[in-house]
Amino acid sequence: MKHQQGLRRDEGFSLIEVVVSMLIFAVLSSAVVGLVVKTLQTSTKADNKNAAANLADAKKEYFVGAAWDDVVSDTDTVDADGTPWTSAAQGVAYTVKSTVALVPNTESACTTNGAELTRKLVTVDVTWPGMTSDDRVTNQTFRRIYQADAAKIPGAAAWQLNVPSFSSSGAVTWGGLGGIAVSAYDSNGSLAASAVTDRTGCAVVSDLPAGGYSLVVNTPQHLGQNNQQRQTAAVTVQAGKISVPEALRYAPSSSAKLKLVTVSGYNAPTNPWTDQSATFFADTVGGYQTRTTCAGTVDPLYTACLGTDGTVGRLFPTAYSGYLGSCADTKATTSDFVPRWIALDVPTVAVNLGALQYKVVPALSTGVWTVTATHASGPSCTGQTIALGTTASGAVNRVGLPQGEWTITATSPAGAKATATVTVTTTAPSSPALLVTL
């Protein structure tokens, strides 16, 4: 009996035990392989960035010791050792781009108009295939001008671009807007030169012969304070000096979401953003800005129109006052608001609709009357007519309208008219306005 039990202990592993063991081994192996691959990727990324940093340093040192006339913009494609790259056998191909700009001896080229150009600012950027935006390697150095070289210096222009940032409390601070192209056009409208703003928001357009120029920024989905994408500044360039216009406030196109707030029992007769032909007014540095209803599938985020869901976009991020209706009789927003370009920060703005109550008299009149509300034209106002539908004589009607003074007109099938002029507010009227038959 004991011998038989011993034989069973020597029979080995069961099939289930083997399968479970293999499964555990596969899971552990997969985790180890993934860790090894991740480690190799991290090591390769670090090696690439280290090589790029060395190439940038080497290029900078070259410019420090180079003759003045040899300090010029150029682009090289090299391997990690700095040898011109010709084949994949050399490994990673690094692009070393050097940009040279004439600048004054000031903290920023964008601070002093008319300052003498006494230095060359060399910016070295190194990029390579597969890198991310965080991997970018940039190095800068200055090359001072010698007095004997002064006669060779052309003029330059610089422009400072600033963008707002908002704290959690809504406080605004202004900082430089980097990565925006600035172009200089001569008096004939021809492109003379261009540059890109650095991380401080300053762009220096170099090597400009003396004369008049227009500096232009025209970046898609960005706006100036007048809610226009294209912004210009006129400068007069002098030889050996830098011309700096007033700093420009420029920001990504921003938006807000308008939420209609109605008086209880006084709903809009139709979609207030479309069928009522409602217009949104915003008080900006450029005066009233209108946003008529968007046509078709036009996107209100990047077009100066009002979406069917109340979205109003293509606005510079500054304080606005909202009005509903084609005339700004009464502010429709409870407070000023600032549109934002980050989706999570886009504000929802309460827009108040007024309350109108009316009926046609005398009640003995028969038939169905067609009713319209008309707002007369006025300052910053083209006038507006809204269809309110139909009513029977003597019936009390309650409807929401933009605030302000309106003329309510009812027309019978026979052409008879009944009118009344009312001031619509957010307070529900205690009795209907009487449309008296004319």
Secondary structure as GFF3:
##gff-version 3
##sequence-region A 1 438
A	DSSP	alpha_helix	2	9	.	.	.	ID=ss1
A	DSSP	alpha_helix	15	65	.	.	.	ID=ss2
A	DSSP	three_ten_helix	68	70	.	.	.	ID=ss3
A	DSSP	beta_strand	74	78	.	.	.	ID=ss4
A	DSSP	three_ten_helix	88	90	.	.	.	ID=ss5
A	DSSP	beta_strand	94	104	.	.	.	ID=ss6
A	DSSP	beta_strand	117	127	.	.	.	ID=ss7
A	DSSP	three_ten_helix	133	135	.	.	.	ID=ss8
A	DSSP	beta_strand	137	144	.	.	.	ID=ss9
A	DSSP	three_ten_helix	147	152	.	.	.	ID=ss10
A	DSSP	beta_strand	155	166	.	.	.	ID=ss11
A	DSSP	beta_strand	172	176	.	.	.	ID=ss12
A	DSSP	beta_strand	181	185	.	.	.	ID=ss13
A	DSSP	beta_strand	191	196	.	.	.	ID=ss14
A	DSSP	beta_strand	202	208	.	.	.	ID=ss15
A	DSSP	beta_strand	211	217	.	.	.	ID=ss16
A	DSSP	beta_strand	222	224	.	.	.	ID=ss17
A	DSSP	beta_strand	231	237	.	.	.	ID=ss18
A	DSSP	beta_strand	242	243	.	.	.	ID=ss19
A	DSSP	beta_strand	248	252	.	.	.	ID=ss20
A	DSSP	beta_strand	254	261	.	.	.	ID=ss21
A	DSSP	beta_strand	280	284	.	.	.	ID=ss22
A	DSSP	beta_strand	287	291	.	.	.	ID=ss23
A	DSSP	beta_strand	311	315	.	.	.	ID=ss24
A	DSSP	beta_strand	322	324	.	.	.	ID=ss25
A	DSSP	three_ten_helix	343	345	.	.	.	ID=ss26
A	DSSP	beta_strand	348	352	.	.	.	ID=ss27
A	DSSP	beta_strand	354	361	.	.	.	ID=ss28
A	DSSP	beta_strand	368	375	.	.	.	ID=ss29
A	DSSP	beta_strand	384	392	.	.	.	ID=ss30
A	DSSP	beta_strand	397	401	.	.	.	ID=ss31
A	DSSP	beta_strand	404	411	.	.	.	ID=ss32
A	DSSP	beta_strand	417	424	.	.	.	ID=ss33
A	DSSP	beta_strand	433	437	.	.	.	ID=ss34
###
